[in-house]
Amino acid sequence: MTFHDRDQVEALLDGLVIVELSDSEFDGPSGRGPKHWHGYDVVARA
């Protein structure tokens, strides 16, 4: 797993054309019990 905020995600995509960048938040399980997750979905091209 990696942990980045939105600014860091955008920096990782520097030099690419971002077609879509969306984020989601949800509660779900983890190896240590319940957790609040924040995830990013990315579609980008060179």
PyMOL Python script that loads the backbone (N, CA, C, O; Angstrom):
from pymol import cmd

cmd.read_pdbstr("""\
ATOM      1  N   MET A   1       0.830  -1.169   0.000  1.00  0.00           N
ATOM      2  CA  MET A   1       0.000   0.000   0.000  1.00  0.00           C
ATOM      3  C   MET A   1       0.881   1.240   0.000  1.00  0.00           C
ATOM      4  O   MET A   1       2.002   1.230   0.509  1.00  0.00           O
ATOM      5  N   THR A   2       0.359   2.285  -0.570  1.00  0.00           N
ATOM      6  CA  THR A   2       0.997   3.593  -0.507  1.00  0.00           C
ATOM      7  C   THR A   2      -0.017   4.596   0.000  1.00  0.00           C
ATOM      8  O   THR A   2      -1.223   4.398  -0.146  1.00  0.00           O
ATOM      9  N   PHE A   3       0.462   5.655   0.584  1.00  0.00           N
ATOM     10  CA  PHE A   3      -0.422   6.641   1.185  1.00  0.00           C
ATOM     11  C   PHE A   3      -0.043   8.024   0.676  1.00  0.00           C
ATOM     12  O   PHE A   3       1.038   8.531   0.977  1.00  0.00           O
ATOM     13  N   HIS A   4      -0.935   8.626  -0.094  1.00  0.00           N
ATOM     14  CA  HIS A   4      -0.692   9.935  -0.685  1.00  0.00           C
ATOM     15  C   HIS A   4      -1.942  10.790  -0.576  1.00  0.00           C
ATOM     16  O   HIS A   4      -3.060  10.277  -0.602  1.00  0.00           O
ATOM     17  N   ASP A   5      -1.746  12.112  -0.453  1.00  0.00           N
ATOM     18  CA  ASP A   5      -2.892  13.007  -0.547  1.00  0.00           C
ATOM     19  C   ASP A   5      -3.065  13.399  -2.018  1.00  0.00           C
ATOM     20  O   ASP A   5      -2.251  13.020  -2.860  1.00  0.00           O
ATOM     21  N   ARG A   6      -4.109  14.145  -2.324  1.00  0.00           N
ATOM     22  CA  ARG A   6      -4.419  14.456  -3.727  1.00  0.00           C
ATOM     23  C   ARG A   6      -3.278  15.219  -4.409  1.00  0.00           C
ATOM     24  O   ARG A   6      -2.961  14.943  -5.565  1.00  0.00           O
ATOM     25  N   ASP A   7      -2.669  16.161  -3.718  1.00  0.00           N
ATOM     26  CA  ASP A   7      -1.556  16.908  -4.315  1.00  0.00           C
ATOM     27  C   ASP A   7      -0.400  15.979  -4.681  1.00  0.00           C
ATOM     28  O   ASP A   7       0.231  16.156  -5.724  1.00  0.00           O
ATOM     29  N   GLN A   8      -0.123  15.002  -3.840  1.00  0.00           N
ATOM     30  CA  GLN A   8       0.952  14.051  -4.121  1.00  0.00           C
ATOM     31  C   GLN A   8       0.594  13.154  -5.302  1.00  0.00           C
ATOM     32  O   GLN A   8       1.460  12.823  -6.111  1.00  0.00           O
ATOM     33  N   VAL A   9      -0.668  12.759  -5.407  1.00  0.00           N
ATOM     34  CA  VAL A   9      -1.110  11.950  -6.544  1.00  0.00           C
ATOM     35  C   VAL A   9      -0.933  12.736  -7.836  1.00  0.00           C
ATOM     36  O   VAL A   9      -0.428  12.204  -8.825  1.00  0.00           O
ATOM     37  N   GLU A  10      -1.345  13.992  -7.831  1.00  0.00           N
ATOM     38  CA  GLU A  10      -1.189  14.828  -9.022  1.00  0.00           C
ATOM     39  C   GLU A  10       0.284  15.006  -9.373  1.00  0.00           C
ATOM     40  O   GLU A  10       0.632  15.028 -10.553  1.00  0.00           O
ATOM     41  N   ALA A  11       1.155  15.133  -8.379  1.00  0.00           N
ATOM     42  CA  ALA A  11       2.587  15.267  -8.636  1.00  0.00           C
ATOM     43  C   ALA A  11       3.153  13.987  -9.269  1.00  0.00           C
ATOM     44  O   ALA A  11       4.019  14.056 -10.140  1.00  0.00           O
ATOM     45  N   LEU A  12       2.665  12.828  -8.832  1.00  0.00           N
ATOM     46  CA  LEU A  12       3.106  11.555  -9.418  1.00  0.00           C
ATOM     47  C   LEU A  12       2.711  11.455 -10.892  1.00  0.00           C
ATOM     48  O   LEU A  12       3.362  10.753 -11.666  1.00  0.00           O
ATOM     49  N   LEU A  13       1.657  12.149 -11.272  1.00  0.00           N
ATOM     50  CA  LEU A  13       1.158  12.105 -12.646  1.00  0.00           C
ATOM     51  C   LEU A  13       1.735  13.213 -13.516  1.00  0.00           C
ATOM     52  O   LEU A  13       1.335  13.363 -14.670  1.00  0.00           O
ATOM     53  N   ASP A  14       2.671  13.992 -12.975  1.00  0.00           N
ATOM     54  CA  ASP A  14       3.274  15.093 -13.724  1.00  0.00           C
ATOM     55  C   ASP A  14       3.877  14.576 -15.032  1.00  0.00           C
ATOM     56  O   ASP A  14       4.615  13.591 -15.040  1.00  0.00           O
ATOM     57  N   GLY A  15       3.559  15.243 -16.115  1.00  0.00           N
ATOM     58  CA  GLY A  15       4.045  14.826 -17.430  1.00  0.00           C
ATOM     59  C   GLY A  15       3.072  13.954 -18.187  1.00  0.00           C
ATOM     60  O   GLY A  15       3.283  13.669 -19.366  1.00  0.00           O
ATOM     61  N   LEU A  16       2.003  13.521 -17.528  1.00  0.00           N
ATOM     62  CA  LEU A  16       0.964  12.716 -18.170  1.00  0.00           C
ATOM     63  C   LEU A  16      -0.283  13.575 -18.372  1.00  0.00           C
ATOM     64  O   LEU A  16      -0.482  14.569 -17.675  1.00  0.00           O
ATOM     65  N   VAL A  17      -1.107  13.184 -19.320  1.00  0.00           N
ATOM     66  CA  VAL A  17      -2.401  13.835 -19.516  1.00  0.00           C
ATOM     67  C   VAL A  17      -3.400  13.108 -18.624  1.00  0.00           C
ATOM     68  O   VAL A  17      -3.639  11.913 -18.794  1.00  0.00           O
ATOM     69  N   ILE A  18      -3.974  13.823 -17.688  1.00  0.00           N
ATOM     70  CA  ILE A  18      -4.952  13.224 -16.780  1.00  0.00           C
ATOM     71  C   ILE A  18      -6.308  13.237 -17.471  1.00  0.00           C
ATOM     72  O   ILE A  18      -6.886  14.299 -17.702  1.00  0.00           O
ATOM     73  N   VAL A  19      -6.810  12.055 -17.797  1.00  0.00           N
ATOM     74  CA  VAL A  19      -8.123  11.921 -18.420  1.00  0.00           C
ATOM     75  C   VAL A  19      -9.192  11.992 -17.336  1.00  0.00           C
ATOM     76  O   VAL A  19     -10.218  12.651 -17.503  1.00  0.00           O
ATOM     77  N   GLU A  20      -8.938  11.303 -16.220  1.00  0.00           N
ATOM     78  CA  GLU A  20      -9.872  11.340 -15.088  1.00  0.00           C
ATOM     79  C   GLU A  20      -9.103  11.082 -13.807  1.00  0.00           C
ATOM     80  O   GLU A  20      -8.236  10.209 -13.746  1.00  0.00           O
ATOM     81  N   LEU A  21      -9.431  11.848 -12.797  1.00  0.00           N
ATOM     82  CA  LEU A  21      -8.863  11.656 -11.462  1.00  0.00           C
ATOM     83  C   LEU A  21      -9.994  11.874 -10.475  1.00  0.00           C
ATOM     84  O   LEU A  21     -10.465  12.997 -10.292  1.00  0.00           O
ATOM     85  N   SER A  22     -10.426  10.796  -9.842  1.00  0.00           N
ATOM     86  CA  SER A  22     -11.517  10.899  -8.880  1.00  0.00           C
ATOM     87  C   SER A  22     -11.096  10.236  -7.580  1.00  0.00           C
ATOM     88  O   SER A  22     -10.236   9.356  -7.567  1.00  0.00           O
ATOM     89  N   ASP A  23     -11.704  10.663  -6.502  1.00  0.00           N
ATOM     90  CA  ASP A  23     -11.398  10.050  -5.218  1.00  0.00           C
ATOM     91  C   ASP A  23     -12.683   9.590  -4.552  1.00  0.00           C
ATOM     92  O   ASP A  23     -13.769  10.099  -4.829  1.00  0.00           O
ATOM     93  N   SER A  24     -12.532   8.620  -3.674  1.00  0.00           N
ATOM     94  CA  SER A  24     -13.683   8.080  -2.956  1.00  0.00           C
ATOM     95  C   SER A  24     -13.285   7.815  -1.512  1.00  0.00           C
ATOM     96  O   SER A  24     -12.120   7.556  -1.209  1.00  0.00           O
ATOM     97  N   GLU A  25     -14.258   7.883  -0.642  1.00  0.00           N
ATOM     98  CA  GLU A  25     -14.065   7.575   0.769  1.00  0.00           C
ATOM     99  C   GLU A  25     -15.113   6.552   1.178  1.00  0.00           C
ATOM    100  O   GLU A  25     -16.276   6.643   0.784  1.00  0.00           O
ATOM    101  N   PHE A  26     -14.688   5.580   1.974  1.00  0.00           N
ATOM    102  CA  PHE A  26     -15.620   4.558   2.424  1.00  0.00           C
ATOM    103  C   PHE A  26     -15.083   3.874   3.662  1.00  0.00           C
ATOM    104  O   PHE A  26     -13.877   3.888   3.911  1.00  0.00           O
ATOM    105  N   ASP A  27     -15.958   3.283   4.431  1.00  0.00           N
ATOM    106  CA  ASP A  27     -15.575   2.482   5.586  1.00  0.00           C
ATOM    107  C   ASP A  27     -15.530   1.028   5.164  1.00  0.00           C
ATOM    108  O   ASP A  27     -16.423   0.547   4.467  1.00  0.00           O
ATOM    109  N   GLY A  28     -14.491   0.331   5.587  1.00  0.00           N
ATOM    110  CA  GLY A  28     -14.357  -1.070   5.219  1.00  0.00           C
ATOM    111  C   GLY A  28     -13.347  -1.769   6.107  1.00  0.00           C
ATOM    112  O   GLY A  28     -12.759  -1.152   6.996  1.00  0.00           O
ATOM    113  N   PRO A  29     -13.146  -3.058   5.868  1.00  0.00           N
ATOM    114  CA  PRO A  29     -12.244  -3.838   6.710  1.00  0.00           C
ATOM    115  C   PRO A  29     -10.771  -3.598   6.364  1.00  0.00           C
ATOM    116  O   PRO A  29     -10.435  -3.163   5.263  1.00  0.00           O
ATOM    117  N   SER A  30      -9.920  -3.890   7.322  1.00  0.00           N
ATOM    118  CA  SER A  30      -8.479  -3.914   7.109  1.00  0.00           C
ATOM    119  C   SER A  30      -7.925  -5.077   7.922  1.00  0.00           C
ATOM    120  O   SER A  30      -8.676  -5.778   8.600  1.00  0.00           O
ATOM    121  N   GLY A  31      -6.649  -5.277   7.859  1.00  0.00           N
ATOM    122  CA  GLY A  31      -6.038  -6.365   8.630  1.00  0.00           C
ATOM    123  C   GLY A  31      -6.110  -6.149  10.127  1.00  0.00           C
ATOM    124  O   GLY A  31      -5.897  -7.080  10.903  1.00  0.00           O
ATOM    125  N   ARG A  32      -6.408  -4.925  10.536  1.00  0.00           N
ATOM    126  CA  ARG A  32      -6.475  -4.595  11.963  1.00  0.00           C
ATOM    127  C   ARG A  32      -7.883  -4.222  12.414  1.00  0.00           C
ATOM    128  O   ARG A  32      -8.053  -3.670  13.501  1.00  0.00           O
ATOM    129  N   GLY A  33      -8.886  -4.511  11.605  1.00  0.00           N
ATOM    130  CA  GLY A  33     -10.256  -4.164  11.959  1.00  0.00           C
ATOM    131  C   GLY A  33     -10.805  -3.090  11.042  1.00  0.00           C
ATOM    132  O   GLY A  33     -10.216  -2.808   9.998  1.00  0.00           O
ATOM    133  N   PRO A  34     -11.923  -2.487  11.412  1.00  0.00           N
ATOM    134  CA  PRO A  34     -12.554  -1.476  10.560  1.00  0.00           C
ATOM    135  C   PRO A  34     -11.638  -0.278  10.320  1.00  0.00           C
ATOM    136  O   PRO A  34     -10.851   0.104  11.186  1.00  0.00           O
ATOM    137  N   LYS A  35     -11.757   0.306   9.131  1.00  0.00           N
ATOM    138  CA  LYS A  35     -10.923   1.446   8.764  1.00  0.00           C
ATOM    139  C   LYS A  35     -11.696   2.353   7.818  1.00  0.00           C
ATOM    140  O   LYS A  35     -12.547   1.892   7.057  1.00  0.00           O
ATOM    141  N   HIS A  36     -11.396   3.634   7.870  1.00  0.00           N
ATOM    142  CA  HIS A  36     -11.938   4.585   6.912  1.00  0.00           C
ATOM    143  C   HIS A  36     -10.927   4.714   5.784  1.00  0.00           C
ATOM    144  O   HIS A  36      -9.799   5.152   6.012  1.00  0.00           O
ATOM    145  N   TRP A  37     -11.315   4.336   4.567  1.00  0.00           N
ATOM    146  CA  TRP A  37     -10.426   4.340   3.417  1.00  0.00           C
ATOM    147  C   TRP A  37     -10.671   5.565   2.549  1.00  0.00           C
ATOM    148  O   TRP A  37     -11.787   6.079   2.470  1.00  0.00           O
ATOM    149  N   HIS A  38      -9.618   6.016   1.907  1.00  0.00           N
ATOM    150  CA  HIS A  38      -9.711   7.104   0.928  1.00  0.00           C
ATOM    151  C   HIS A  38      -8.890   6.638  -0.269  1.00  0.00           C
ATOM    152  O   HIS A  38      -7.679   6.443  -0.159  1.00  0.00           O
ATOM    153  N   GLY A  39      -9.544   6.463  -1.401  1.00  0.00           N
ATOM    154  CA  GLY A  39      -8.869   5.914  -2.574  1.00  0.00           C
ATOM    155  C   GLY A  39      -8.980   6.826  -3.786  1.00  0.00           C
ATOM    156  O   GLY A  39      -9.866   7.677  -3.870  1.00  0.00           O
ATOM    157  N   TYR A  40      -8.063   6.629  -4.718  1.00  0.00           N
ATOM    158  CA  TYR A  40      -8.039   7.404  -5.970  1.00  0.00           C
ATOM    159  C   TYR A  40      -8.157   6.463  -7.148  1.00  0.00           C
ATOM    160  O   TYR A  40      -7.552   5.391  -7.166  1.00  0.00           O
ATOM    161  N   ASP A  41      -8.937   6.870  -8.128  1.00  0.00           N
ATOM    162  CA  ASP A  41      -9.023   6.182  -9.415  1.00  0.00           C
ATOM    163  C   ASP A  41      -8.452   7.114 -10.458  1.00  0.00           C
ATOM    164  O   ASP A  41      -8.858   8.272 -10.556  1.00  0.00           O
ATOM    165  N   VAL A  42      -7.499   6.606 -11.246  1.00  0.00           N
ATOM    166  CA  VAL A  42      -6.782   7.446 -12.200  1.00  0.00           C
ATOM    167  C   VAL A  42      -6.827   6.827 -13.578  1.00  0.00           C
ATOM    168  O   VAL A  42      -6.609   5.627 -13.745  1.00  0.00           O
ATOM    169  N   VAL A  43      -7.114   7.662 -14.566  1.00  0.00           N
ATOM    170  CA  VAL A  43      -6.944   7.302 -15.973  1.00  0.00           C
ATOM    171  C   VAL A  43      -6.064   8.413 -16.548  1.00  0.00           C
ATOM    172  O   VAL A  43      -6.443   9.585 -16.552  1.00  0.00           O
ATOM    173  N   ALA A  44      -4.884   8.021 -17.035  1.00  0.00           N
ATOM    174  CA  ALA A  44      -3.935   9.001 -17.573  1.00  0.00           C
ATOM    175  C   ALA A  44      -3.232   8.390 -18.783  1.00  0.00           C
ATOM    176  O   ALA A  44      -3.180   7.171 -18.944  1.00  0.00           O
ATOM    177  N   ARG A  45      -2.691   9.268 -19.630  1.00  0.00           N
ATOM    178  CA  ARG A  45      -1.962   8.779 -20.790  1.00  0.00           C
ATOM    179  C   ARG A  45      -0.723   9.649 -21.009  1.00  0.00           C
ATOM    180  O   ARG A  45      -0.652  10.791 -20.558  1.00  0.00           O
ATOM    181  N   ALA A  46       0.225   9.083 -21.700  1.00  0.00           N
ATOM    182  CA  ALA A  46       1.478   9.802 -21.982  1.00  0.00           C
ATOM    183  C   ALA A  46       1.273  10.825 -23.074  1.00  0.00           C
ATOM    184  O   ALA A  46       2.214  11.526 -23.447  1.00  0.00           O
TER     185      ALA A  46
END
""", "prot")
cmd.dss("prot")
cmd.show_as("cartoon", "prot")
cmd.util.cbc("prot")
cmd.orient("prot")
